[in-house]
Amino acid sequence: MPEPVFVSILPGNQPSAAALIDFGQQSGSQLTWTVNVTAGTSVTYKVVDSKGNTNYNSAVTVQPGTDSCLNAA
């Protein structure tokens, strides 16, 4: 089983910003997120391992979907 990690979603390219979403400790090898931020929002994923090592992805933009009330008009 993988070591636990802590996962959060930050505003895009803002590693010191407060998390938009904090998933807390995760112990599996995947995480399913039903996106609950507005389409067009730039986000960065932050993952911290059990030793405190932190990694960020490059910012991505949330795309509109067909099953959300949060889509941009």
N, CA, C and O atoms as a printed pandas DataFrame, in Angstrom:
     atom_number atom_name residue_name chain_id  residue_number  x_coord  y_coord  z_coord
0              1         N          MET        A               1    0.850   -1.185    0.000
1              2        CA          MET        A               1    0.000    0.000    0.000
2              3         C          MET        A               1    0.893    1.245    0.000
3              4         O          MET        A               1    1.886    1.297    0.726
4              5         N          PRO        A               2    0.545    2.236   -0.805
5              6        CA          PRO        A               2    1.349    3.470   -0.861
6              7         C          PRO        A               2    1.328    4.211    0.471
7              8         O          PRO        A               2    0.370    4.120    1.238
8              9         N          GLU        A               3    2.414    4.950    0.729
9             10        CA          GLU        A               3    2.444    5.791    1.921
10            11         C          GLU        A               3    1.398    6.892    1.778
11            12         O          GLU        A               3    1.091    7.303    0.659
12            13         N          PRO        A               4    0.846    7.376    2.887
13            14        CA          PRO        A               4   -0.159    8.438    2.798
14            15         C          PRO        A               4    0.437    9.738    2.255
15            16         O          PRO        A               4    1.611   10.041    2.466
16            17         N          VAL        A               5   -0.388   10.476    1.567
17            18        CA          VAL        A               5   -0.035   11.807    1.072
18            19         C          VAL        A               5   -1.175   12.757    1.439
19            20         O          VAL        A               5   -2.289   12.323    1.733
20            21         N          PHE        A               6   -0.884   14.037    1.417
21            22        CA          PHE        A               6   -1.888   15.066    1.664
22            23         C          PHE        A               6   -2.078   15.825    0.358
23            24         O          PHE        A               6   -1.110   16.296   -0.239
24            25         N          VAL        A               7   -3.317   15.941   -0.082
25            26        CA          VAL        A               7   -3.622   16.533   -1.384
26            27         C          VAL        A               7   -4.517   17.751   -1.202
27            28         O          VAL        A               7   -5.474   17.724   -0.429
28            29         N          SER        A               8   -4.192   18.816   -1.923
29            30        CA          SER        A               8   -5.046   20.001   -1.917
30            31         C          SER        A               8   -5.022   20.664   -3.281
31            32         O          SER        A               8   -4.126   20.434   -4.094
32            33         N          ILE        A               9   -6.026   21.489   -3.508
33            34        CA          ILE        A               9   -6.164   22.256   -4.751
34            35         C          ILE        A               9   -5.967   23.725   -4.403
35            36         O          ILE        A               9   -6.656   24.270   -3.542
36            37         N          LEU        A              10   -5.012   24.358   -5.088
37            38        CA          LEU        A              10   -4.691   25.764   -4.851
38            39         C          LEU        A              10   -5.093   26.600   -6.062
39            40         O          LEU        A              10   -5.288   26.058   -7.150
40            41         N          PRO        A              11   -5.219   27.916   -5.883
41            42        CA          PRO        A              11   -5.363   28.781   -7.055
42            43         C          PRO        A              11   -4.141   28.580   -7.962
43            44         O          PRO        A              11   -3.026   28.418   -7.467
44            45         N          GLY        A              12   -4.344   28.590   -9.264
45            46        CA          GLY        A              12   -3.284   28.310  -10.223
46            47         C          GLY        A              12   -2.032   29.139  -10.023
47            48         O          GLY        A              12   -2.096   30.361   -9.891
48            49         N          ASN        A              13   -0.882   28.458  -10.000
49            50        CA          ASN        A              13    0.437   29.089   -9.890
50            51         C          ASN        A              13    0.596   29.967   -8.651
51            52         O          ASN        A              13    1.334   30.952   -8.671
52            53         N          GLN        A              14   -0.100   29.603   -7.573
53            54        CA          GLN        A              14    0.014   30.355   -6.322
54            55         C          GLN        A              14    0.309   29.384   -5.171
55            56         O          GLN        A              14   -0.568   29.111   -4.351
56            57         N          PRO        A              15    1.536   28.865   -5.110
57            58        CA          PRO        A              15    1.852   27.840   -4.117
58            59         C          PRO        A              15    1.716   28.278   -2.661
59            60         O          PRO        A              15    1.567   27.429   -1.782
60            61         N          SER        A              16    1.761   29.565   -2.388
61            62        CA          SER        A              16    1.631   30.013   -0.999
62            63         C          SER        A              16    0.202   30.410   -0.637
63            64         O          SER        A              16   -0.057   30.807    0.499
64            65         N          ALA        A              17   -0.728   30.310   -1.585
65            66        CA          ALA        A              17   -2.123   30.691   -1.328
66            67         C          ALA        A              17   -2.827   29.641   -0.478
67            68         O          ALA        A              17   -2.408   28.486   -0.413
68            69         N          ALA        A              18   -3.891   30.063    0.161
69            70        CA          ALA        A              18   -4.729   29.124    0.917
70            71         C          ALA        A              18   -5.391   28.159   -0.062
71            72         O          ALA        A              18   -5.718   28.523   -1.192
72            73         N          ALA        A              19   -5.579   26.935    0.391
73            74        CA          ALA        A              19   -6.191   25.908   -0.457
74            75         C          ALA        A              19   -7.643   26.255   -0.772
75            76         O          ALA        A              19   -8.391   26.709    0.094
76            77         N          LEU        A              20   -8.024   26.032   -2.026
77            78        CA          LEU        A              20   -9.432   26.124   -2.403
78            79         C          LEU        A              20  -10.171   24.902   -1.879
79            80         O          LEU        A              20  -11.316   24.990   -1.435
80            81         N          ILE        A              21   -9.492   23.760   -1.939
81            82        CA          ILE        A              21  -10.033   22.486   -1.467
82            83         C          ILE        A              21   -8.902   21.722   -0.806
83            84         O          ILE        A              21   -7.798   21.641   -1.344
84            85         N          ASP        A              22   -9.180   21.166    0.356
85            86        CA          ASP        A              22   -8.190   20.347    1.063
86            87         C          ASP        A              22   -8.776   18.949    1.235
87            88         O          ASP        A              22   -9.742   18.763    1.975
88            89         N          PHE        A              23   -8.195   17.975    0.556
89            90        CA          PHE        A              23   -8.673   16.602    0.639
90            91         C          PHE        A              23   -8.102   15.871    1.851
91            92         O          PHE        A              23   -8.506   14.745    2.140
92            93         N          GLY        A              24   -7.172   16.498    2.558
93            94        CA          GLY        A              24   -6.580   15.858    3.723
94            95         C          GLY        A              24   -5.729   14.667    3.333
95            96         O          GLY        A              24   -5.255   14.561    2.202
96            97         N          GLN        A              25   -5.545   13.776    4.290
97            98        CA          GLN        A              25   -4.691   12.608    4.073
98            99         C          GLN        A              25   -5.371   11.602    3.156
99           100         O          GLN        A              25   -6.545   11.274    3.331
100          101         N          GLN        A              26   -4.615   11.121    2.178
101          102        CA          GLN        A              26   -5.071   10.100    1.243
102          103         C          GLN        A              26   -4.116    8.918    1.326
103          104         O          GLN        A              26   -2.899    9.103    1.353
104          105         N          SER        A              27   -4.653    7.715    1.366
105          106        CA          SER        A              27   -3.775    6.553    1.487
106          107         C          SER        A              27   -3.838    5.633    0.273
107          108         O          SER        A              27   -3.075    4.670    0.197
108          109         N          GLY        A              28   -4.709    5.902   -0.655
109          110        CA          GLY        A              28   -4.803    5.076   -1.852
110          111         C          GLY        A              28   -3.894    5.583   -2.950
111          112         O          GLY        A              28   -3.123    6.522   -2.757
112          113         N          SER        A              29   -3.996    4.947   -4.104
113          114        CA          SER        A              29   -3.164    5.345   -5.241
114          115         C          SER        A              29   -3.910    6.237   -6.219
115          116         O          SER        A              29   -3.364    6.598   -7.261
116          117         N          GLN        A              30   -5.154    6.600   -5.902
117          118        CA          GLN        A              30   -5.897    7.522   -6.764
118          119         C          GLN        A              30   -6.891    8.316   -5.928
119          120         O          GLN        A              30   -7.237    7.929   -4.811
120          121         N          LEU        A              31   -7.343    9.432   -6.488
121          122        CA          LEU        A              31   -8.309   10.302   -5.833
122          123         C          LEU        A              31   -9.310   10.747   -6.894
123          124         O          LEU        A              31   -8.919   11.253   -7.945
124          125         N          THR        A              32  -10.571   10.562   -6.626
125          126        CA          THR        A              32  -11.611   11.031   -7.538
126          127         C          THR        A              32  -12.172   12.327   -6.985
127          128         O          THR        A              32  -12.571   12.402   -5.823
128          129         N          TRP        A              33  -12.198   13.350   -7.837
129          130        CA          TRP        A              33  -12.698   14.662   -7.435
130          131         C          TRP        A              33  -13.809   15.068   -8.375
131          132         O          TRP        A              33  -13.569   15.256   -9.568
132          133         N          THR        A              34  -15.022   15.208   -7.864
133          134        CA          THR        A              34  -16.114   15.801   -8.632
134          135         C          THR        A              34  -15.899   17.303   -8.516
135          136         O          THR        A              34  -16.148   17.900   -7.469
136          137         N          VAL        A              35  -15.441   17.893   -9.590
137          138        CA          VAL        A              35  -14.971   19.282   -9.568
138          139         C          VAL        A              35  -16.095   20.218   -9.137
139          140         O          VAL        A              35  -17.201   20.179   -9.675
140          141         N          ASN        A              36  -15.786   21.047   -8.164
141          142        CA          ASN        A              36  -16.768   21.976   -7.616
142          143         C          ASN        A              36  -16.240   23.408   -7.603
143          144         O          ASN        A              36  -16.519   24.176   -6.681
144          145         N          VAL        A              37  -15.477   23.756   -8.633
145          146        CA          VAL        A              37  -15.054   25.135   -8.849
146          147         C          VAL        A              37  -15.527   25.551  -10.239
147          148         O          VAL        A              37  -15.732   24.707  -11.111
148          149         N          THR        A              38  -15.692   26.811  -10.433
149          150        CA          THR        A              38  -16.241   27.354  -11.670
150          151         C          THR        A              38  -15.325   27.101  -12.863
151          152         O          THR        A              38  -14.105   27.235  -12.770
152          153         N          ALA        A              39  -15.940   26.734  -13.984
153          154        CA          ALA        A              39  -15.188   26.582  -15.233
154          155         C          ALA        A              39  -14.415   27.861  -15.506
155          156         O          ALA        A              39  -14.911   28.961  -15.262
156          157         N          GLY        A              40  -13.205   27.712  -16.011
157          158        CA          GLY        A              40  -12.344   28.855  -16.297
158          159         C          GLY        A              40  -11.383   29.165  -15.159
159          160         O          GLY        A              40  -10.470   29.972  -15.329
160          161         N          THR        A              41  -11.574   28.534  -13.993
161          162        CA          THR        A              41  -10.692   28.749  -12.850
162          163         C          THR        A              41   -9.372   28.018  -13.075
163          164         O          THR        A              41   -9.361   26.858  -13.486
164          165         N          SER        A              42   -8.279   28.691  -12.810
165          166        CA          SER        A              42   -6.956   28.079  -12.897
166          167         C          SER        A              42   -6.625   27.465  -11.537
167          168         O          SER        A              42   -6.738   28.125  -10.504
168          169         N          VAL        A              43   -6.210   26.182  -11.548
169          170        CA          VAL        A              43   -5.894   25.494  -10.301
170          171         C          VAL        A              43   -4.547   24.783  -10.406
171          172         O          VAL        A              43   -4.092   24.428  -11.493
172          173         N          THR        A              44   -3.928   24.587   -9.251
173          174        CA          THR        A              44   -2.690   23.831   -9.123
174          175         C          THR        A              44   -2.915   22.767   -8.061
175          176         O          THR        A              44   -3.483   23.039   -7.004
176          177         N          TYR        A              45   -2.465   21.555   -8.353
177          178        CA          TYR        A              45   -2.561   20.458   -7.397
178          179         C          TYR        A              45   -1.307   20.451   -6.527
179          180         O          TYR        A              45   -0.191   20.578   -7.031
180          181         N          LYS        A              46   -1.497   20.304   -5.229
181          182        CA          LYS        A              46   -0.379   20.232   -4.281
182          183         C          LYS        A              46   -0.429   18.876   -3.592
183          184         O          LYS        A              46   -1.471   18.479   -3.070
184          185         N          VAL        A              47    0.690   18.168   -3.588
185          186        CA          VAL        A              47    0.790   16.870   -2.923
186          187         C          VAL        A              47    1.985   16.911   -1.970
187          188         O          VAL        A              47    3.098   17.260   -2.364
188          189         N          VAL        A              48    1.733   16.549   -0.715
189          190        CA          VAL        A              48    2.785   16.505    0.298
190          191         C          VAL        A              48    2.877   15.060    0.792
191          192         O          VAL        A              48    1.879   14.478    1.218
192          193         N          ASP        A              49    4.092   14.483    0.731
193          194        CA          ASP        A              49    4.239   13.098    1.176
194          195         C          ASP        A              49    4.456   13.031    2.686
195          196         O          ASP        A              49    4.527   14.060    3.358
196          197         N          SER        A              50    4.560   11.820    3.205
197          198        CA          SER        A              50    4.666   11.610    4.649
198          199         C          SER        A              50    5.955   12.170    5.251
199          200         O          SER        A              50    6.052   12.317    6.469
200          201         N          LYS        A              51    6.940   12.483    4.418
201          202        CA          LYS        A              51    8.203   13.057    4.886
202          203         C          LYS        A              51    8.206   14.582    4.776
203          204         O          LYS        A              51    9.187   15.229    5.144
204          205         N          GLY        A              52    7.104   15.160    4.268
205          206        CA          GLY        A              52    7.013   16.604    4.132
206          207         C          GLY        A              52    7.472   17.140    2.791
207          208         O          GLY        A              52    7.478   18.353    2.584
208          209         N          ASN        A              53    7.862   16.254    1.867
209          210        CA          ASN        A              53    8.246   16.697    0.523
210          211         C          ASN        A              53    7.002   17.165   -0.216
211          212         O          ASN        A              53    5.973   16.489   -0.205
212          213         N          THR        A              54    7.100   18.321   -0.854
213          214        CA          THR        A              54    5.951   18.923   -1.529
214          215         C          THR        A              54    6.182   18.973   -3.026
215          216         O          THR        A              54    7.291   19.249   -3.484
216          217         N          ASN        A              55    5.122   18.702   -3.791
217          218        CA          ASN        A              55    5.189   18.786   -5.243
218          219         C          ASN        A              55    3.927   19.465   -5.749
219          220         O          ASN        A              55    2.839   19.280   -5.203
220          221         N          TYR        A              56    4.092   20.251   -6.799
221          222        CA          TYR        A              56    2.982   20.967   -7.425
222          223         C          TYR        A              56    2.962   20.618   -8.905
223          224         O          TYR        A              56    4.006   20.341   -9.496
224          225         N          ASN        A              57    1.770   20.630   -9.507
225          226        CA          ASN        A              57    1.714   20.484  -10.950
226          227         C          ASN        A              57    1.681   21.875  -11.573
227          228         O          ASN        A              57    1.478   22.868  -10.874
228          229         N          SER        A              58    1.878   21.944  -12.869
229          230        CA          SER        A              58    1.670   23.205  -13.575
230          231         C          SER        A              58    0.177   23.522  -13.529
231          232         O          SER        A              58   -0.650   22.611  -13.501
232          233         N          ALA        A              59   -0.161   24.773  -13.522
233          234        CA          ALA        A              59   -1.566   25.167  -13.434
234          235         C          ALA        A              59   -2.358   24.603  -14.610
235          236         O          ALA        A              59   -1.865   24.527  -15.735
236          237         N          VAL        A              60   -3.592   24.214  -14.323
237          238        CA          VAL        A              60   -4.528   23.764  -15.346
238          239         C          VAL        A              60   -5.807   24.574  -15.190
239          240         O          VAL        A              60   -6.109   25.068  -14.103
240          241         N          THR        A              61   -6.552   24.709  -16.277
241          242        CA          THR        A              61   -7.798   25.463  -16.253
242          243         C          THR        A              61   -8.972   24.498  -16.253
243          244         O          THR        A              61   -9.047   23.596  -17.087
244          245         N          VAL        A              62   -9.880   24.692  -15.318
245          246        CA          VAL        A              62  -11.081   23.852  -15.243
246          247         C          VAL        A              62  -11.941   24.137  -16.464
247          248         O          VAL        A              62  -12.263   25.286  -16.769
248          249         N          GLN        A              63  -12.301   23.067  -17.153
249          250        CA          GLN        A              63  -13.108   23.177  -18.368
250          251         C          GLN        A              63  -14.590   23.004  -18.050
251          252         O          GLN        A              63  -14.935   22.318  -17.089
252          253         N          PRO        A              64  -15.472   23.618  -18.845
253          254        CA          PRO        A              64  -16.905   23.434  -18.607
254          255         C          PRO        A              64  -17.316   21.998  -18.870
255          256         O          PRO        A              64  -16.732   21.317  -19.714
256          257         N          GLY        A              65  -18.317   21.547  -18.146
257          258        CA          GLY        A              65  -18.857   20.206  -18.331
258          259         C          GLY        A              65  -20.358   20.291  -18.556
259          260         O          GLY        A              65  -20.949   21.369  -18.496
260          261         N          THR        A              66  -20.957   19.154  -18.813
261          262        CA          THR        A              66  -22.389   19.130  -19.115
262          263         C          THR        A              66  -23.241   18.780  -17.910
263          264         O          THR        A              66  -24.467   18.863  -17.983
264          265         N          ASP        A              67  -22.616   18.385  -16.791
265          266        CA          ASP        A              67  -23.414   17.953  -15.650
266          267         C          ASP        A              67  -23.161   18.771  -14.395
267          268         O          ASP        A              67  -23.277   18.247  -13.287
268          269         N          SER        A              68  -22.820   20.040  -14.546
269          270        CA          SER        A              68  -22.536   20.879  -13.393
270          271         C          SER        A              68  -23.293   22.182  -13.459
271          272         O          SER        A              68  -23.465   22.761  -14.531
272          273         N          CYS        A              69  -23.744   22.642  -12.309
273          274        CA          CYS        A              69  -24.406   23.946  -12.252
274          275         C          CYS        A              69  -23.384   25.068  -12.109
275          276         O          CYS        A              69  -23.754   26.239  -12.023
276          277         N          LEU        A              70  -22.083   24.711  -12.081
277          278        CA          LEU        A              70  -21.036   25.709  -11.902
278          279         C          LEU        A              70  -20.398   26.151  -13.216
279          280         O          LEU        A              70  -19.443   26.928  -13.195
280          281         N          ASN        A              71  -20.901   25.677  -14.362
281          282        CA          ASN        A              71  -20.308   26.052  -15.633
282          283         C          ASN        A              71  -20.378   27.558  -15.851
283          284         O          ASN        A              71  -21.348   28.207  -15.460
284          285         N          ALA        A              72  -19.355   28.100  -16.472
285          286        CA          ALA        A              72  -19.345   29.513  -16.797
286          287         C          ALA        A              72  -20.424   29.787  -17.840
287          288         O          ALA        A              72  -20.628   28.982  -18.749
288          289         N          ALA        A              73  -21.097   30.889  -17.717
289          290        CA          ALA        A              73  -22.165   31.229  -18.677
290          291         C          ALA        A              73  -21.595   31.797  -19.956
291          292         O          ALA        A              73  -22.347   32.136  -20.870
